[in-house]
């Protein structure tokens, strides 16, 4: 991807979708009464909205502007951070929600890192690298949250809880 406007249109679409999905997960965690994970997902939604606002401001967008349907170049045909989302339902537990969020953030990281590595436009390369670094921080936060999850009783050890 070698056009800053095309990159920003992709970033706007990706981050808008990510914010919506994290809001959905936060609401799901609220119904389960898990305030810590709910707040974490709300923070991730806010991170996505910050990326969205940054991309929109840099592109001069006043509203989310779509490219033509054939204008997007997604790795699997849809925005990376939404590729793993099959929907949140009442059976999804905290661990499954965290794994879903982690997979989503890893997909976003890979998308931005690939563009940073492959683009010949220095502006695209720099902005994609910045977004990739921020996504890497989100991945690290989710990995830390998962590492603190309780060890199942079958494993014979007591663990931390959320």
VOPA-845500 format. One record per residue (C-alpha): residue number from 1; chain; x, y, z. Coordinates in Angstrom, 3 decimals. Layout:
// residues N
site resi NUM; chain A; east X; north Y; up Z
...
//
This chain:
// residues 162
site resi 1; chain A; east 0.000; north 0.000; up 0.000
site resi 2; chain A; east 1.741; north 3.103; up -1.246
site resi 3; chain A; east -0.889; north 5.830; up -0.979
site resi 4; chain A; east -1.312; north 7.662; up 2.314
site resi 5; chain A; east -4.987; north 8.346; up 1.568
site resi 6; chain A; east -5.651; north 4.665; up 0.828
site resi 7; chain A; east -3.787; north 3.651; up 3.973
site resi 8; chain A; east -5.764; north 6.119; up 6.069
site resi 9; chain A; east -9.076; north 4.955; up 4.576
site resi 10; chain A; east -8.136; north 1.406; up 5.599
site resi 11; chain A; east -7.088; north 2.552; up 9.079
site resi 12; chain A; east -10.344; north 4.472; up 9.538
site resi 13; chain A; east -12.437; north 1.449; up 8.576
site resi 14; chain A; east -10.363; north -0.967; up 10.671
site resi 15; chain A; east -10.379; north 1.185; up 13.804
site resi 16; chain A; east -14.095; north 2.041; up 13.567
site resi 17; chain A; east -14.895; north -1.660; up 13.377
site resi 18; chain A; east -12.492; north -2.487; up 16.231
site resi 19; chain A; east -14.081; north 0.151; up 18.490
site resi 20; chain A; east -17.546; north -1.232; up 17.764
site resi 21; chain A; east -16.435; north -4.791; up 18.512
site resi 22; chain A; east -14.710; north -3.851; up 21.770
site resi 23; chain A; east -17.800; north -1.940; up 22.878
site resi 24; chain A; east -19.790; north -5.109; up 22.195
site resi 25; chain A; east -17.384; north -7.209; up 24.282
site resi 26; chain A; east -17.465; north -4.646; up 27.108
site resi 27; chain A; east -21.245; north -4.810; up 27.236
site resi 28; chain A; east -21.065; north -8.593; up 27.298
site resi 29; chain A; east -18.620; north -8.524; up 30.222
site resi 30; chain A; east -20.898; north -6.046; up 32.032
site resi 31; chain A; east -23.757; north -8.553; up 31.849
site resi 32; chain A; east -21.407; north -11.141; up 33.367
site resi 33; chain A; east -20.498; north -8.731; up 36.159
site resi 34; chain A; east -16.785; north -8.751; up 35.314
site resi 35; chain A; east -15.941; north -5.079; up 35.780
site resi 36; chain A; east -12.177; north -5.428; up 35.342
site resi 37; chain A; east -12.420; north -7.062; up 31.928
site resi 38; chain A; east -15.332; north -4.804; up 30.961
site resi 39; chain A; east -13.184; north -1.748; up 31.726
site resi 40; chain A; east -10.244; north -3.222; up 29.810
site resi 41; chain A; east -12.436; north -3.721; up 26.740
site resi 42; chain A; east -13.780; north -0.178; up 27.078
site resi 43; chain A; east -10.172; north 1.025; up 27.154
site resi 44; chain A; east -9.404; north -0.954; up 23.988
site resi 45; chain A; east -12.468; north 0.605; up 22.314
site resi 46; chain A; east -11.121; north 4.024; up 23.336
site resi 47; chain A; east -7.679; north 3.134; up 21.888
site resi 48; chain A; east -9.385; north 2.269; up 18.601
site resi 49; chain A; east -11.332; north 5.540; up 18.646
site resi 50; chain A; east -8.051; north 7.438; up 19.193
site resi 51; chain A; east -6.501; north 5.693; up 16.169
site resi 52; chain A; east -9.692; north 6.419; up 14.239
site resi 53; chain A; east -9.614; north 10.119; up 15.132
site resi 54; chain A; east -5.919; north 10.340; up 14.259
site resi 55; chain A; east -6.418; north 8.680; up 10.877
site resi 56; chain A; east -9.471; north 10.819; up 10.094
site resi 57; chain A; east -7.670; north 14.027; up 11.062
site resi 58; chain A; east -4.595; north 13.170; up 9.008
site resi 59; chain A; east -6.731; north 12.318; up 5.994
site resi 60; chain A; east -8.952; north 15.359; up 6.436
site resi 61; chain A; east -12.057; north 13.177; up 6.770
site resi 62; chain A; east -15.053; north 14.816; up 8.432
site resi 63; chain A; east -16.848; north 11.496; up 8.548
site resi 64; chain A; east -15.892; north 7.913; up 7.869
site resi 65; chain A; east -15.361; north 7.767; up 4.153
site resi 66; chain A; east -15.506; north 4.417; up 2.432
site resi 67; chain A; east -13.511; north 3.393; up -0.560
site resi 68; chain A; east -15.406; north 1.582; up -3.284
site resi 69; chain A; east -15.975; north -2.078; up -2.334
site resi 70; chain A; east -13.134; north -3.178; up -4.601
site resi 71; chain A; east -10.874; north -0.414; up -3.246
site resi 72; chain A; east -10.035; north -2.134; up 0.041
site resi 73; chain A; east -7.098; north -4.491; up 0.169
site resi 74; chain A; east -7.739; north -6.607; up 3.271
site resi 75; chain A; east -5.630; north -9.743; up 3.823
site resi 76; chain A; east -8.692; north -12.022; up 4.126
site resi 77; chain A; east -11.320; north -9.879; up 2.448
site resi 78; chain A; east -12.416; north -8.040; up 5.609
site resi 79; chain A; east -10.816; north -5.704; up 8.161
site resi 80; chain A; east -8.209; north -7.688; up 10.136
site resi 81; chain A; east -9.532; north -6.828; up 13.580
site resi 82; chain A; east -12.979; north -8.117; up 12.675
site resi 83; chain A; east -11.935; north -11.302; up 10.864
site resi 84; chain A; east -12.128; north -13.489; up 13.994
site resi 85; chain A; east -15.429; north -12.097; up 15.301
site resi 86; chain A; east -18.297; north -14.445; up 14.785
site resi 87; chain A; east -20.400; north -12.614; up 17.318
site resi 88; chain A; east -20.609; north -12.418; up 21.040
site resi 89; chain A; east -23.229; north -14.606; up 22.628
site resi 90; chain A; east -24.391; north -15.455; up 26.134
site resi 91; chain A; east -22.191; north -18.564; up 26.233
site resi 92; chain A; east -18.932; north -16.664; up 25.759
site resi 93; chain A; east -16.956; north -16.616; up 28.989
site resi 94; chain A; east -14.241; north -14.182; up 30.062
site resi 95; chain A; east -11.375; north -16.322; up 28.810
site resi 96; chain A; east -12.964; north -16.810; up 25.395
site resi 97; chain A; east -13.605; north -13.067; up 25.149
site resi 98; chain A; east -9.976; north -12.320; up 26.019
site resi 99; chain A; east -8.732; north -14.829; up 23.434
site resi 100; chain A; east -11.021; north -13.318; up 20.809
site resi 101; chain A; east -9.753; north -9.835; up 21.623
site resi 102; chain A; east -6.143; north -11.055; up 21.504
site resi 103; chain A; east -6.633; north -12.684; up 18.105
site resi 104; chain A; east -8.219; north -9.479; up 16.855
site resi 105; chain A; east -5.367; north -7.289; up 18.079
site resi 106; chain A; east -2.755; north -9.669; up 16.658
site resi 107; chain A; east -4.494; north -9.436; up 13.276
site resi 108; chain A; east -4.441; north -5.638; up 13.434
site resi 109; chain A; east -0.762; north -5.698; up 14.417
site resi 110; chain A; east 0.095; north -8.009; up 11.505
site resi 111; chain A; east -1.842; north -5.800; up 9.075
site resi 112; chain A; east -0.086; north -2.603; up 10.106
site resi 113; chain A; east 3.335; north -4.276; up 10.365
site resi 114; chain A; east 3.029; north -5.772; up 6.882
site resi 115; chain A; east 2.222; north -2.351; up 5.456
site resi 116; chain A; east 5.113; north -0.782; up 7.390
site resi 117; chain A; east 7.468; north -3.441; up 6.018
site resi 118; chain A; east 6.214; north -3.420; up 2.421
site resi 119; chain A; east 5.252; north 0.166; up 1.606
site resi 120; chain A; east 7.566; north 2.291; up -0.479
site resi 121; chain A; east 5.908; north 5.533; up 0.670
site resi 122; chain A; east 7.770; north 6.904; up 3.713
site resi 123; chain A; east 4.601; north 8.518; up 5.130
site resi 124; chain A; east 2.644; north 5.262; up 4.884
site resi 125; chain A; east 5.585; north 3.303; up 6.268
site resi 126; chain A; east 5.986; north 5.646; up 9.249
site resi 127; chain A; east 2.319; north 5.838; up 10.160
site resi 128; chain A; east 1.821; north 2.087; up 9.737
site resi 129; chain A; east 4.827; north 1.476; up 12.003
site resi 130; chain A; east 3.390; north 3.808; up 14.645
site resi 131; chain A; east 0.038; north 2.019; up 14.520
site resi 132; chain A; east 1.824; north -1.373; up 14.638
site resi 133; chain A; east 3.732; north -0.341; up 17.768
site resi 134; chain A; east 0.510; north 0.725; up 19.448
site resi 135; chain A; east -1.161; north -2.558; up 18.474
site resi 136; chain A; east 1.841; north -4.444; up 19.892
site resi 137; chain A; east 1.178; north -2.721; up 23.215
site resi 138; chain A; east -2.461; north -3.841; up 23.085
site resi 139; chain A; east -1.351; north -7.419; up 22.366
site resi 140; chain A; east 1.009; north -7.309; up 25.352
site resi 141; chain A; east -1.773; north -6.040; up 27.640
site resi 142; chain A; east -4.131; north -8.826; up 26.572
site resi 143; chain A; east -1.413; north -11.461; up 26.929
site resi 144; chain A; east -0.746; north -10.213; up 30.459
site resi 145; chain A; east -4.449; north -10.378; up 31.289
site resi 146; chain A; east -4.636; north -13.947; up 30.021
site resi 147; chain A; east -1.519; north -14.911; up 31.976
site resi 148; chain A; east -3.264; north -13.759; up 35.164
site resi 149; chain A; east -6.317; north -15.939; up 34.516
site resi 150; chain A; east -6.987; north -18.648; up 37.080
site resi 151; chain A; east -5.418; north -22.023; up 36.522
site resi 152; chain A; east -8.228; north -24.563; up 36.044
site resi 153; chain A; east -8.856; north -26.726; up 39.153
site resi 154; chain A; east -8.028; north -29.840; up 37.131
site resi 155; chain A; east -4.448; north -28.585; up 36.943
site resi 156; chain A; east -4.216; north -28.906; up 40.714
site resi 157; chain A; east -3.071; north -25.382; up 41.453
site resi 158; chain A; east -4.770; north -22.249; up 42.701
site resi 159; chain A; east -4.462; north -19.199; up 40.492
site resi 160; chain A; east -5.215; north -15.531; up 40.422
site resi 161; chain A; east -8.665; north -14.325; up 39.528
site resi 162; chain A; east -10.018; north -11.267; up 37.804
//
